[in-house]
Amino acid sequence: MSASDLPQCLAGGTTAPVLLVTGTPYAPGLDAVTGDLLWQAGVREVRIRETVGADDGILHFLHFLREAASHDINVVWESAGGLGCDARLLYHLPPPAGDPSWRSAYRYGLCHYRVGPGFVTVTDQRRGPAVPITLGEAHEIRLVRDLDRPGRSEESSAFVALLQSGLIISHGRDALCLPYRLRRWPIPCTAI
């Protein structure tokens, strides 16, 4: 099915556990897909037929990967060279075929956030042991919320700090918050 038809098909419930997406991965339809929509439609794997590169729409594709990752939905895709950023920042997202370092580093829950009353807690394990970060300032929380989808970059000190910490990625004049909301616990409750 084409990426532009995807939201309507998912909403109508006409899907299978494995979904094949044709057309450009930057299509407006793909940007409208949420992890909740995929999960509720019964999709457990998405296969993107077109290769992905450092295009102007890369943040929209990364948003899609982040949404799928939040529900631990497998995405099969290929990269056409670099994505225009440090791939190590993306190790918490489903890896492309043919990238063994990304594939070996990836696992569910590697970089996620949880929302509390008046704060956001981010757990980042992309570069080693878990580093919990608590964001309590109103402008930091607003940035996480506003950049849940690709949005405009800022020059505020909070934006620069989150960009330098690798929690926000910038491409051109746009930016995206990289951690995703954890939708299921990454370890069995009996292991705690």
C-alpha positions in Angstrom: 0.0 0.0 0.0 1.2 3.5 -0.6 2.4 5.7 2.2 -0.2 8.3 1.5 -3.1 5.7 1.8 -1.7 4.3 5.0 -3.6 6.3 7.7 -7.0 5.7 6.0 -6.3 1.9 5.7 -5.1 1.7 9.3 -8.2 3.6 10.6 -10.4 1.3 8.6 -8.8 -1.8 10.1 -7.8 -3.3 6.7 -4.3 -4.4 7.7 -2.3 -7.5 8.4 0.5 -8.2 10.9 3.1 -7.4 8.2 2.5 -4.2 6.3 4.3 -3.4 3.0 4.6 0.3 2.3 5.4 1.5 -1.2 6.4 5.0 -2.4 8.6 7.6 -0.8 9.1 7.1 3.0 8.6 10.9 3.4 5.1 10.9 2.1 2.6 13.0 4.1 0.6 9.8 4.9 3.5 8.2 6.7 4.0 11.2 8.9 0.4 11.0 10.1 0.8 7.4 11.3 1.2 6.9 15.0 2.4 3.9 16.9 -1.0 3.6 18.6 -2.7 3.4 15.2 -0.3 0.7 13.9 -0.6 -1.3 17.1 -4.4 -1.1 17.3 -4.6 -2.2 13.6 -2.7 -5.3 14.5 0.5 -4.3 12.6 3.7 -5.9 14.1 6.1 -5.3 11.2 6.3 -2.6 8.5 8.4 -3.1 5.4 9.5 0.1 3.5 10.3 -0.7 -0.1 12.0 2.6 -1.0 15.5 3.4 0.4 15.9 6.2 2.8 18.5 8.9 2.6 19.3 12.4 4.0 16.4 14.1 2.3 14.5 17.1 3.5 11.8 14.8 4.9 14.2 12.7 7.0 12.8 14.0 10.3 9.3 12.8 9.2 10.7 9.3 8.6 12.6 9.3 11.9 9.3 10.4 13.6 7.7 7.3 12.0 10.5 5.1 13.2 10.2 6.5 16.7 6.4 5.9 16.7 6.9 2.3 15.6 9.7 1.8 18.2 7.4 3.1 21.0 5.3 -0.1 20.5 8.3 -2.3 19.6 7.0 -2.7 16.0 9.7 -4.0 13.7 10.4 -1.8 10.7 12.4 -3.3 7.8 14.1 -0.5 5.7 17.3 0.3 3.9 19.5 3.3 4.0 20.8 4.9 0.8 24.0 6.1 2.4 24.1 8.4 5.4 21.1 10.0 7.0 22.8 13.3 7.5 23.4 12.9 11.3 25.4 10.8 13.7 23.7 7.3 13.4 24.7 6.6 17.1 21.9 9.1 18.1 19.4 6.8 16.4 20.5 3.4 17.9 17.2 3.3 19.9 15.2 3.2 16.6 14.7 0.2 14.4 17.9 -0.2 12.4 18.3 -0.3 8.6 19.1 -3.6 6.9 22.9 -3.8 6.2 24.1 -1.8 9.2 25.6 -4.4 11.6 26.8 -1.8 14.2 23.3 -0.2 14.5 21.6 -3.7 14.5 23.9 -5.0 17.3 23.4 -1.8 19.4 19.6 -1.6 19.0 17.1 -2.8 21.6 13.7 -1.7 22.8 13.7 0.9 25.5 17.2 2.2 24.9 16.2 5.9 24.9 12.7 6.7 26.2 10.8 9.2 28.3 8.0 9.1 30.8 5.8 12.1 31.7 4.9 13.0 35.3 3.1 15.9 36.8 5.3 18.9 36.0 8.3 16.9 34.8 9.6 14.5 32.1 12.1 11.8 32.9 14.3 10.6 30.0 16.4 7.4 30.3 19.2 7.3 27.7 21.3 4.2 27.3 22.5 4.8 23.7 26.1 5.5 24.8 26.5 3.2 27.8 24.9 2.8 31.2 21.5 4.3 31.8 21.6 8.1 32.3 18.4 9.3 33.8 17.6 13.0 33.0 14.8 14.8 34.7 13.4 17.8 32.8 11.4 20.1 35.1 11.6 23.5 33.6 8.4 24.5 31.7 10.3 25.4 28.5 12.1 22.0 28.5 8.8 20.2 28.9 7.3 22.3 26.1 10.1 21.4 23.8 9.6 17.7 24.4 5.9 18.1 23.7 6.2 20.5 20.7 9.0 18.5 19.0 7.1 15.2 19.4 6.5 15.8 15.6 9.1 17.6 13.5 8.9 21.3 14.2 11.0 24.5 14.0 14.5 24.7 15.7 15.0 27.4 18.3 17.9 29.3 19.6 16.8 29.1 23.3 19.3 27.8 25.9 17.0 24.8 26.6 16.9 23.8 22.9 20.7 24.0 22.6 21.2 22.0 25.8 18.8 19.2 24.6 20.5 19.3 21.2 24.0 18.9 22.7 22.8 16.1 24.9 21.5 14.2 21.8 17.8 14.3 22.9 16.9 16.5 20.0 18.1 16.1 16.5 18.1 19.0 14.0 18.1 18.9 10.2 18.0 22.2 8.4 15.6 24.5 10.2 13.6 21.7 11.7 14.1 19.5 14.8 12.6 16.4 16.4 12.7 15.0 19.9 14.4 11.6 19.7 13.3 9.7 22.9 10.0 7.9 22.5 7.3 7.2 25.1 7.7 3.7 26.5 4.4 1.8 25.7 5.4 -1.5 27.4 7.9 -2.4 30.0 11.1 -3.7 28.4 11.7 -6.5 30.9 9.4 -9.1 32.4 7.9 -8.0 35.7 9.2 -11.2 37.3 12.8 -10.1 36.7 12.4 -7.1 39.0 
